[in-house]
Amino acid sequence: MKKYIIVERNRRWDAFDFVNDDTTGLDDIWHTSCPYKINEDEKGRLRPLIFDNRSEAVKYKDAQQSYSDYDWGNNGYYYKMHGKSKPKWKVEEYFGSLFR
């Protein structure tokens, strides 16, 4: 059975964000920023929120993207000043690791 996660890999060149399992619902979404260069033993501590079906993951992705768009509208000038681009959250198939 396929598993899915929600990630944002375009905003920064040195790290990515993912929705983590501290999330309790659509109105309480938590995400973690993770550097691409991370020790192997640290990778085991990462806890993405894993979905069993894509349609449920899309609901959370849409909610997170909506919040990110709102935040970008209010603070985009600050993010641009620090070299960040607008977040683009995506649903990806999960194969047991966040690192491709």
Buried (B, 14 or more C-beta within 10 A) or exposed (E): EEBBBBBBBBBBEEBBBBBBEEBEEEEEBEBBEBEEEBEEEEEEEBEBBBBEEEEEBBEBBBBBBEBBEEEBEEEBEEBEEEEBEBBEBEBBEBEEEBEE
